[in-house]
Amino acid sequence: MKRSEFIKKSTFASAGFFIVPRHVLGGKGFVAPSDKLVIAAIGCGGEGDNDIQHLAKTPNNNSTIGFLCDVDQRQAAPKRKQFPKAKFYEDWRELFDKEGQHFDAVTVAIPDHNHALVGLRAMQMKKHLYLQKPLTHDIHEARIITQAASKYKVVTQMGDQGASCEGMQTMREWIEADLIGEISKVYCWTDRPVWPQGIAWPKTPSRIPKELNWDLWLGTAPKTNYIENLVPFNWRGWWEFGTGALGDMGCHIMGPPFKLLNLGYPHEVSGSASTTYSGVFKESAYPESGPISSSLKYRFTMNNGKDLDLYWMDGGITPERLQALAPDVNMNDALGDYPGENDFEGSTLFVGTKGVIACGWGGSHPRLFSKELQEAASHIPQKYARVKGGMDGHWWQWIDASIAGYGNMEVSSPFEGYGGPLTETVLLGNLLLRSFNIREKVKKMDPVYGAMEGYSYSGRYKALKWDGANMRVTNYEPANQFLRRTYRQGWGDLVL
């Protein structure tokens, strides 16, 4: 838009709402009159609500929510009331097509299966992008999204706000000062899932809520019946839509070791998961849903050439109890997010030759378990600047960096070099878990029960060798079917 056109439109638009994004006024270094980043928010409930609240109230008052989008009117209603001047759309494609010239940046907080398509389109429009964790549903999508951030030169931030907390910098200083010695093991665990998993897809469909556009909600996923209570939260346990316990919390809890130890891609993943049995030989697996619980081991090669084992546990499984804890102490409470408040969502435990460091999800509240280590830590100088506002600053940092422009300011969780590779690593665990359900019918003659039919599960209890650079399992080809999905007809594909 030319300046003369802007002045003319401003004069005749007094009865309406007209936001001028920074890029419209153009010119390198030019500051718009409002000095605000205009944001289109895709997803208004849950994490979307949390994102919008933080992005709308910044210390510098330098952002505004110009547009809202949600397929569920129930989720959208509170935000539409809070931001009456923000134009609302039900379909993000219509929003992008009609309003693309009127916003600078996009935030996406919708079910995992639609993350990549929305995010890629936003970047192709040269919009800065704040995308919730995990970045994508599939490993292939994560690679494409990461490459897009570099190709289209936009500022990106994954929604793992713990990456900006003070604890991350504190632990970096401790580790670089060799406080706990050489680290060879890391434990990561969570209370998830806190939604139904390990179950079969219900055979009886439910009535679609009148406020929900079910076809738009499905988006890239196959056409299927609606089931009760799937929306707004329980979709996480179904592979067609969510990424299970690992996808929900993995970026938060595996993020600290991934960043602080410069881990890169693992070269192997193995593990076990809960299974459901029916009858003597017939084993019933639920390929539509994640397991009730799982225990995985990722193996990385460190910069020093030595291997590091990172263990992931969920569904009530925990690491071996620390001897430093009194017998009557709840270990999750002691090592988790908010010590002493009985509010556990997850924890990370770094095991070194001289001691251990524990922190809550995202690196929050790091702590040591010996007086000697605590005394030594008190003498370690602060080496790294903290993100202003800590976790809250994660959103504000992205706004400031978007205003500064690509390459002019660092963020804590950019897709390139961190958010993308971390997401790929997290989702590799799901590739293993989904391989557990690869099966074929078999028959056998049992000496006691006679002729029997059942299933053989060839993908279980293997160590999958992973070529991260080329995104391939090299020793069990059937697992590679889970690297990417085929989108529902009419929703296209990811093309850079």
VEXDREN-2710 file (C-alpha; in Angstrom, 1 decimal):
% VEXDREN-2710
k/r/px/py/pz
1/MET/0.0/0.0/0.0
2/LYS/1.3/3.4/-0.9
3/ARG/1.4/6.2/1.7
4/SER/-1.2/8.2/-0.1
5/GLU/-3.5/5.2/-0.2
6/PHE/-3.0/4.7/3.5
7/ILE/-3.8/8.3/4.4
8/LYS/-6.9/8.1/2.2
9/LYS/-8.1/4.8/3.7
10/SER/-7.4/6.1/7.2
11/THR/-9.6/9.2/6.5
12/PHE/-12.6/7.2/5.2
13/ALA/-12.3/4.2/7.6
14/SER/-13.0/6.1/10.8
15/ALA/-16.2/4.1/11.3
16/GLY/-14.4/0.8/11.1
17/PHE/-11.2/-0.8/12.4
18/PHE/-8.0/-0.5/10.3
19/ILE/-4.7/-1.8/11.5
20/VAL/-1.6/-1.0/9.6
21/PRO/1.1/-3.7/9.9
22/ARG/4.7/-2.6/10.1
23/HIS/5.6/-4.1/6.7
24/VAL/3.0/-2.0/4.9
25/LEU/4.7/1.3/5.9
26/GLY/7.9/-0.3/4.6
27/GLY/11.5/1.0/4.6
28/LYS/14.3/-0.6/6.5
29/GLY/14.4/0.7/10.0
30/PHE/11.1/2.5/9.7
31/VAL/8.9/2.5/12.8
32/ALA/5.2/2.4/12.3
33/PRO/3.1/5.0/14.1
34/SER/1.7/2.4/16.5
35/ASP/5.1/0.7/16.8
36/LYS/3.2/-2.6/17.2
37/LEU/3.5/-6.0/15.6
38/VAL/0.1/-7.0/14.3
39/ILE/-0.6/-10.7/15.1
40/ALA/-3.0/-13.2/13.6
41/ALA/-3.8/-15.9/16.3
42/ILE/-4.7/-19.3/14.9
43/GLY/-6.4/-21.2/17.8
44/CYS/-8.1/-19.4/20.7
45/GLY/-8.5/-22.0/23.4
46/GLY/-6.1/-23.9/25.7
47/GLU/-2.5/-23.1/24.7
48/GLY/-3.9/-20.6/22.2
49/ASP/-5.5/-18.6/25.0
50/ASN/-2.3/-18.7/26.9
51/ASP/-0.3/-17.5/23.9
52/ILE/-2.8/-14.7/23.2
53/GLN/-2.7/-13.4/26.8
54/HIS/1.1/-13.1/26.8
55/LEU/1.3/-11.6/23.3
56/ALA/-1.3/-9.0/24.0
57/LYS/0.3/-7.7/27.2
58/THR/4.0/-7.0/26.6
59/PRO/6.2/-4.7/28.7
60/ASN/6.9/-2.5/25.7
61/ASN/3.2/-2.5/24.5
62/ASN/4.5/-3.3/21.1
63/SER/2.1/-5.9/19.8
64/THR/-1.6/-6.1/19.0
65/ILE/-4.0/-9.0/18.3
66/GLY/-5.4/-8.0/14.9
67/PHE/-7.1/-11.3/13.9
68/LEU/-8.5/-14.3/15.6
69/CYS/-9.2/-17.7/14.1
70/ASP/-10.8/-20.9/15.5
71/VAL/-12.9/-23.8/14.2
72/ASP/-14.8/-24.0/17.5
73/GLN/-17.0/-21.1/18.4
74/ARG/-16.9/-22.2/22.1
75/GLN/-13.2/-21.7/22.2
76/ALA/-13.3/-18.5/20.2
77/ALA/-16.1/-16.7/22.2
78/PRO/-14.1/-15.5/25.2
79/LYS/-11.3/-14.2/23.0
80/ARG/-13.7/-12.4/20.7
81/LYS/-15.2/-10.7/23.7
82/GLN/-11.8/-9.8/25.0
83/PHE/-10.7/-8.4/21.6
84/PRO/-13.8/-7.0/20.0
85/LYS/-11.8/-5.1/17.4
86/ALA/-10.0/-8.2/16.2
87/LYS/-11.5/-9.6/13.0
88/PHE/-12.6/-13.2/13.4
89/TYR/-12.4/-16.1/10.9
90/GLU/-13.3/-19.7/11.2
91/ASP/-11.0/-20.9/8.4
92/TRP/-7.3/-20.0/8.6
93/ARG/-7.0/-20.3/4.8
94/GLU/-9.7/-17.6/4.3
95/LEU/-7.9/-15.4/6.9
96/PHE/-4.6/-15.7/5.1
97/ASP/-6.1/-15.1/1.6
98/LYS/-8.2/-12.1/2.6
99/GLU/-6.1/-10.4/5.3
100/GLY/-2.5/-11.3/4.4
101/GLN/-1.5/-7.7/3.9
102/HIS/-2.9/-6.6/7.3
103/PHE/-0.7/-8.6/9.7
104/ASP/3.0/-9.2/10.4
105/ALA/3.1/-12.4/12.4
106/VAL/1.2/-15.6/13.2
107/THR/0.8/-17.6/16.3
108/VAL/-0.4/-21.2/15.9
109/ALA/-1.9/-23.3/18.8
110/ILE/-4.1/-26.0/17.3
111/PRO/-4.0/-29.8/17.3
112/ASP/-0.7/-31.2/16.2
113/HIS/-1.8/-32.7/12.9
114/ASN/-2.5/-29.3/11.4
115/HIS/0.6/-27.5/12.8
116/ALA/2.9/-27.9/9.8
117/LEU/0.5/-26.9/7.0
118/VAL/-0.6/-23.7/8.8
119/GLY/3.0/-22.8/9.8
120/LEU/4.5/-23.4/6.4
121/ARG/1.9/-21.2/4.7
122/ALA/2.5/-18.4/7.2
123/MET/6.2/-18.5/6.5
124/GLN/5.7/-18.6/2.8
125/MET/3.7/-15.3/3.3
126/LYS/6.8/-14.0/5.0
127/LYS/5.1/-13.8/8.4
128/HIS/7.0/-14.3/11.6
129/LEU/5.8/-17.5/13.3
130/TYR/5.3/-18.6/16.9
131/LEU/4.3/-22.3/16.7
132/GLN/3.4/-24.5/19.7
133/LYS/5.3/-27.6/20.6
134/PRO/5.8/-30.1/19.2
135/LEU/6.4/-28.1/16.0
136/THR/4.8/-30.8/13.9
137/HIS/3.0/-34.2/14.0
138/ASP/5.6/-36.0/11.8
139/ILE/9.4/-36.0/11.5
140/HIS/9.3/-35.1/7.8
141/GLU/7.1/-32.1/8.6
142/ALA/9.6/-30.9/11.2
143/ARG/12.4/-31.0/8.7
144/ILE/10.4/-29.0/6.1
145/ILE/9.3/-26.4/8.7
146/THR/12.9/-25.9/9.8
147/GLN/14.1/-25.5/6.3
148/ALA/11.3/-23.0/5.6
149/ALA/12.4/-20.7/8.4
150/SER/15.8/-20.3/6.7
151/LYS/14.4/-20.1/3.2
152/TYR/11.8/-17.4/3.9
153/LYS/13.9/-15.4/6.4
154/VAL/11.3/-15.1/9.2
155/VAL/11.7/-15.1/13.0
156/THR/10.5/-18.3/14.5
157/GLN/9.9/-19.4/18.1
158/MET/8.7/-22.8/19.3
159/GLY/6.2/-22.6/22.2
160/ASP/8.4/-24.2/24.8
161/GLN/8.6/-21.3/27.1
162/GLY/10.9/-23.0/29.6
163/ALA/13.7/-22.5/27.1
164/SER/13.7/-18.8/28.2
165/CYS/13.6/-19.5/32.0
166/GLU/16.5/-18.4/34.2
167/GLY/17.1/-22.0/35.2
168/MET/18.4/-22.8/31.8
169/GLN/21.2/-20.3/32.0
170/THR/21.9/-21.3/35.6
171/MET/22.4/-24.9/34.6
172/ARG/24.5/-23.9/31.6
173/GLU/26.9/-22.1/34.0
174/TRP/26.9/-25.1/36.4
175/ILE/27.6/-27.6/33.6
176/GLU/30.3/-25.5/31.9
177/ALA/32.0/-25.0/35.3
178/ASP/32.1/-28.9/35.6
179/LEU/30.0/-28.7/38.8
180/ILE/28.7/-32.3/38.5
181/GLY/31.5/-33.7/36.4
182/GLU/31.1/-35.7/33.2
183/ILE/27.5/-36.4/32.3
184/SER/26.7/-39.8/30.8
185/LYS/23.0/-40.2/31.6
186/VAL/19.9/-38.0/31.6
187/TYR/16.5/-39.0/32.8
188/CYS/13.3/-37.3/31.6
189/TRP/9.8/-38.2/32.8
190/THR/6.3/-36.9/33.0
191/ASP/2.9/-37.5/34.6
192/ARG/1.4/-37.6/31.1
193/PRO/-0.9/-38.9/29.7
194/VAL/-3.7/-37.3/31.6
195/TRP/-6.1/-38.2/28.8
196/PRO/-7.3/-41.6/27.5
197/GLN/-4.7/-43.7/25.7
198/GLY/-4.1/-47.3/25.0
199/ILE/-7.7/-47.8/23.9
200/ALA/-9.6/-48.6/20.7
201/TRP/-11.3/-45.9/18.6
202/PRO/-15.0/-46.0/19.7
203/LYS/-17.3/-47.7/17.2
204/THR/-20.3/-45.5/18.0
205/PRO/-20.0/-42.0/16.8
206/SER/-21.2/-39.0/18.7
207/ARG/-23.1/-35.9/17.7
208/ILE/-20.9/-33.2/16.5
209/PRO/-21.2/-30.1/18.7
210/LYS/-23.1/-27.4/16.7
211/GLU/-20.3/-24.8/17.5
212/LEU/-17.6/-27.0/16.0
213/ASN/-16.7/-27.1/12.3
214/TRP/-15.7/-30.7/12.3
215/ASP/-14.4/-30.8/8.7
216/LEU/-12.1/-27.9/9.3
217/TRP/-10.9/-29.3/12.6
218/LEU/-10.0/-32.6/10.8
219/GLY/-8.0/-30.6/8.2
220/THR/-5.2/-32.9/7.0
221/ALA/-6.5/-35.9/8.9
222/PRO/-8.6/-38.7/7.3
223/LYS/-12.3/-38.2/7.2
224/THR/-13.8/-39.9/10.3
225/ASN/-16.7/-39.8/12.7
226/TYR/-16.6/-37.5/15.7
227/ILE/-16.4/-39.2/19.1
228/GLU/-17.4/-37.9/22.5
229/ASN/-15.0/-35.5/24.3
230/LEU/-12.4/-35.6/21.6
231/VAL/-12.4/-31.8/21.5
232/PRO/-10.9/-29.7/23.0
233/PHE/-8.3/-31.9/24.8
234/ASN/-8.5/-35.7/24.4
235/TRP/-7.3/-35.7/20.7
236/ARG/-3.8/-35.9/22.1
237/GLY/-4.0/-39.6/22.6
238/TRP/-4.9/-40.5/19.0
239/TRP/-2.2/-40.9/16.5
240/GLU/-4.2/-39.4/13.6
241/PHE/-4.3/-36.1/15.5
242/GLY/-1.9/-36.0/18.5
243/THR/1.6/-37.1/19.4
244/GLY/0.8/-38.6/22.8
245/ALA/2.6/-38.1/26.1
246/LEU/6.0/-37.7/24.4
247/GLY/4.8/-35.1/22.0
248/ASP/3.0/-33.1/24.6
249/MET/5.8/-32.8/27.1
250/GLY/8.9/-34.1/25.3
251/CYS/10.1/-30.7/24.0
252/HIS/9.7/-29.2/27.5
253/ILE/11.5/-32.0/29.3
254/MET/14.1/-33.2/26.8
255/GLY/14.8/-29.6/25.8
256/PRO/17.3/-28.8/28.6
257/PRO/19.7/-31.7/27.9
258/PHE/19.3/-31.2/24.1
259/LYS/20.3/-27.6/24.3
260/LEU/22.8/-27.6/27.2
261/LEU/24.7/-30.6/26.1
262/ASN/24.6/-29.8/22.4
263/LEU/23.2/-33.3/21.6
264/GLY/22.2/-33.2/18.0
265/TYR/20.5/-36.2/16.4
266/PRO/20.5/-39.5/18.3
267/HIS/21.9/-42.6/16.5
268/GLU/19.7/-45.1/18.2
269/VAL/16.4/-45.5/20.1
270/SER/15.0/-48.4/21.9
271/GLY/12.4/-49.1/24.7
272/SER/9.2/-50.7/25.8
273/ALA/5.6/-49.8/26.3
274/SER/2.5/-51.1/27.9
275/THR/0.5/-53.7/25.9
276/THR/-2.9/-55.2/26.1
277/TYR/-3.5/-58.9/25.9
278/SER/-6.7/-60.8/25.1
279/GLY/-6.8/-64.6/25.4
280/VAL/-3.9/-67.0/25.6
281/PHE/-2.4/-66.2/22.2
282/LYS/-4.4/-63.4/20.6
283/GLU/-2.8/-60.2/21.5
284/SER/-4.8/-57.0/21.1
285/ALA/-3.0/-53.9/20.1
286/TYR/-4.6/-50.5/19.5
287/PRO/-2.8/-48.9/16.6
288/GLU/-5.0/-45.8/16.7
289/SER/-3.8/-44.7/20.2
290/GLY/-0.6/-44.2/22.1
291/PRO/0.3/-46.6/24.9
292/ILE/-0.7/-46.1/28.5
293/SER/2.9/-45.9/29.5
294/SER/6.3/-46.1/27.9
295/SER/10.0/-46.2/28.7
296/LEU/12.5/-45.3/26.0
297/LYS/16.3/-44.9/25.7
298/TYR/17.9/-42.5/23.2
299/ARG/21.6/-42.9/22.5
300/PHE/23.6/-39.8/21.4
301/THR/27.2/-39.4/20.6
302/MET/28.7/-36.4/22.4
303/ASN/31.2/-33.9/21.0
304/ASN/33.9/-35.7/23.0
305/GLY/33.1/-38.9/21.1
306/LYS/31.5/-40.7/24.1
307/ASP/27.9/-41.9/24.2
308/LEU/25.2/-40.4/26.3
309/ASP/22.0/-42.2/27.2
310/LEU/18.8/-40.2/27.6
311/TYR/15.9/-42.0/29.2
312/TRP/12.3/-41.0/28.6
313/MET/9.5/-42.3/30.9
314/ASP/5.8/-41.6/31.1
315/GLY/2.5/-43.0/32.4
316/GLY/3.6/-43.3/36.0
317/ILE/7.1/-44.8/35.3
318/THR/10.0/-42.9/37.1
319/PRO/13.8/-43.3/37.3
320/GLU/15.4/-45.1/40.2
321/ARG/14.9/-43.1/43.4
322/LEU/17.7/-40.7/44.5
323/GLN/19.5/-41.9/47.6
324/ALA/19.8/-38.3/48.8
325/LEU/16.0/-38.2/49.3
326/ALA/14.5/-39.2/52.7
327/PRO/12.3/-42.3/52.4
328/ASP/9.0/-40.4/53.1
329/VAL/9.7/-37.7/50.5
330/ASN/7.6/-37.8/47.3
331/MET/10.4/-37.9/44.6
332/ASN/8.2/-36.3/41.9
333/ASP/7.4/-33.5/44.3
334/ALA/11.0/-33.0/45.2
335/LEU/12.4/-33.1/41.7
336/GLY/9.6/-31.6/39.7
337/ASP/8.3/-28.3/38.6
338/TYR/7.4/-26.5/41.8
339/PRO/9.2/-28.2/44.8
340/GLY/6.9/-28.6/47.8
341/GLU/3.7/-27.7/46.0
342/ASN/2.7/-31.3/44.9
343/ASP/2.2/-30.1/41.3
344/PHE/4.2/-32.5/39.1
345/GLU/4.2/-32.3/35.3
346/GLY/7.7/-33.5/34.6
347/SER/11.3/-33.4/35.5
348/THR/14.8/-33.8/34.1
349/LEU/17.8/-35.3/36.0
350/PHE/21.4/-34.9/34.8
351/VAL/23.6/-37.6/36.2
352/GLY/27.3/-36.7/36.4
353/THR/30.4/-38.3/37.9
354/LYS/30.4/-35.8/40.8
355/GLY/26.7/-35.4/41.5
356/VAL/23.3/-34.7/39.9
357/ILE/21.2/-31.7/38.8
358/ALA/17.4/-31.9/38.8
359/CYS/15.0/-29.4/37.3
360/GLY/11.3/-29.1/36.5
361/TRP/10.0/-29.1/32.9
362/GLY/11.7/-26.6/30.7
363/GLY/14.6/-26.2/33.0
364/SER/12.7/-24.5/35.8
365/HIS/13.9/-24.5/39.5
366/PRO/17.3/-26.3/39.1
367/ARG/18.5/-27.8/42.3
368/LEU/21.4/-29.8/43.8
369/PHE/21.4/-32.5/46.4
370/SER/24.5/-32.1/48.5
371/LYS/25.8/-29.2/50.6
372/GLU/29.2/-29.4/48.9
373/LEU/27.7/-28.9/45.5
374/GLN/25.4/-26.1/46.7
375/GLU/28.4/-24.4/48.2
376/ALA/30.5/-24.8/45.1
377/ALA/27.5/-23.5/42.9
378/SER/27.3/-20.3/45.1
379/HIS/30.8/-19.3/43.8
380/ILE/30.1/-19.8/40.1
381/PRO/29.8/-16.4/38.5
382/GLN/26.8/-15.5/36.3
383/LYS/28.1/-15.8/32.8
384/TYR/25.0/-15.6/30.6
385/ALA/22.4/-12.9/30.3
386/ARG/18.9/-13.9/31.4
387/VAL/15.8/-13.4/29.2
388/LYS/13.9/-10.5/30.6
389/GLY/10.7/-11.8/32.1
390/GLY/11.9/-15.5/32.2
391/MET/9.2/-17.8/30.8
392/ASP/6.9/-14.9/30.1
393/GLY/9.7/-13.3/28.2
394/HIS/9.7/-16.2/25.8
395/TRP/6.7/-14.6/24.0
396/TRP/8.0/-11.0/24.4
397/GLN/11.4/-12.0/23.0
398/TRP/9.8/-13.3/19.9
399/ILE/7.8/-10.0/19.4
400/ASP/11.0/-7.9/19.9
401/ALA/12.9/-10.2/17.5
402/SER/10.2/-10.0/14.9
403/ILE/10.2/-6.2/15.0
404/ALA/14.0/-6.2/14.8
405/GLY/13.8/-8.5/11.7
406/TYR/15.3/-11.9/10.8
407/GLY/18.9/-12.3/11.9
408/ASN/19.0/-9.2/14.1
409/MET/18.1/-10.7/17.5
410/GLU/18.4/-14.1/19.0
411/VAL/15.5/-16.1/20.4
412/SER/15.6/-19.0/22.8
413/SER/13.8/-21.6/20.6
414/PRO/14.3/-20.9/16.9
415/PHE/13.3/-23.7/14.5
416/GLU/16.8/-23.6/12.9
417/GLY/19.4/-25.3/15.0
418/TYR/17.1/-26.1/18.0
419/GLY/13.3/-26.3/17.8
420/GLY/13.3/-28.4/14.6
421/PRO/16.0/-30.9/15.4
422/LEU/14.5/-31.3/19.0
423/THR/11.1/-31.9/17.6
424/GLU/12.5/-34.6/15.2
425/THR/14.2/-36.3/18.1
426/VAL/11.1/-36.3/20.3
427/LEU/9.0/-37.7/17.4
428/LEU/11.6/-40.4/16.8
429/GLY/10.3/-41.9/20.1
430/ASN/6.8/-42.0/18.7
431/LEU/8.1/-43.7/15.5
432/LEU/9.4/-46.5/17.8
433/LEU/6.2/-46.7/19.7
434/ARG/4.1/-46.9/16.6
435/SER/6.4/-49.6/15.3
436/PHE/5.2/-51.7/18.2
437/ASN/1.9/-52.1/16.4
438/ILE/3.2/-53.3/13.1
439/ARG/1.8/-56.8/13.0
440/GLU/0.9/-59.8/10.8
441/LYS/-1.5/-62.7/11.4
442/VAL/0.2/-66.0/12.2
443/LYS/-1.0/-69.5/13.0
444/LYS/0.7/-72.0/15.3
445/MET/0.0/-75.4/16.8
446/ASP/0.3/-75.2/20.6
447/PRO/0.9/-78.5/22.4
448/VAL/-1.7/-77.7/25.0
449/TYR/-4.3/-75.5/23.3
450/GLY/-4.0/-76.9/19.7
451/ALA/-4.3/-74.7/16.6
452/MET/-4.2/-71.0/17.4
453/GLU/-4.4/-67.8/15.5
454/GLY/-2.8/-64.5/16.6
455/TYR/-0.4/-61.8/15.6
456/SER/3.3/-61.5/15.3
457/TYR/4.8/-58.0/16.2
458/SER/8.0/-57.6/14.3
459/GLY/8.7/-54.1/15.4
460/ARG/8.9/-54.7/19.2
461/TYR/11.9/-54.7/21.4
462/LYS/14.4/-53.7/18.8
463/ALA/17.0/-50.9/18.9
464/LEU/16.2/-48.8/15.9
465/LYS/19.3/-47.4/14.2
466/TRP/18.7/-43.8/13.2
467/ASP/20.3/-41.8/10.4
468/GLY/19.2/-38.3/11.5
469/ALA/20.7/-36.4/8.5
470/ASN/18.7/-38.5/6.0
471/MET/15.7/-39.2/8.3
472/ARG/15.8/-43.0/8.0
473/VAL/15.7/-46.0/10.2
474/THR/18.4/-48.1/8.7
475/ASN/17.8/-51.5/10.3
476/TYR/14.0/-51.9/10.2
477/GLU/12.4/-50.5/7.1
478/PRO/8.7/-50.9/8.2
479/ALA/9.3/-48.2/10.8
480/ASN/9.9/-45.6/8.1
481/GLN/6.2/-45.6/7.2
482/PHE/5.7/-43.3/10.1
483/LEU/8.0/-40.6/8.9
484/ARG/5.3/-38.7/7.1
485/ARG/1.5/-38.9/6.4
486/THR/-0.5/-38.5/3.3
487/TYR/-2.8/-35.5/3.8
488/ARG/-6.5/-35.8/3.2
489/GLN/-7.6/-35.0/-0.4
490/GLY/-8.0/-31.3/-0.9
491/TRP/-5.4/-30.3/1.8
492/GLY/-2.4/-30.5/-0.5
493/ASP/1.1/-31.3/0.8
494/LEU/4.1/-29.6/2.2
495/VAL/6.1/-28.0/-0.6
496/LEU/8.9/-25.6/0.1
END
